[in-house]
Amino acid sequence: MDINAETLKVNGIDYVRADSVNDNVKAEPVDGMDYCLVRTYSAGVFAGYIDVNKLNGRNGIVLQARRIWQWSGAASLSQLSVDGTSKPEDCRFPCEVEKIILTEIIEVLPCTVKAKLSIDGVKIWSK
């Protein structure tokens, strides 16, 4: 049997052939919102969809938000937004929430497809 597939879904998680991911392609927007890492002054870092054109000063809404509580396998958030994590088993990313309203946003980093898939692939952490 010969199957030619670029993606495979297992238990609700999409997996992509390593040779089909272009490192510099921005993650697909949803309803005009980009998938980004959003760093705040005191609430931490979140991955999710945000419309940067609708930021109100330092306030914004992130949809399908996942807190990036602890990461490994990337030297900085900048690298995490481009390459994702090379050590997903050492990351602590809790479950996604539908929406979070953030204040004191100080950094918004658009993510590549590679980074989004990597972040989505980190097992939901719970204590």
Buried (B, 14 or more C-beta within 10 A) or exposed (E): EEEEEEEEEEEEEEBBEEEEBEEEEBBEEEEEBBBBBBBBEEBEBBBBBBBEEEBEEEEBBBBBBBBBEEBEBBEEBEBBBBBBBEEBEEBBBEEBBEEBEBEEBEBBBBBBBBBBBBBBBBEEEEE
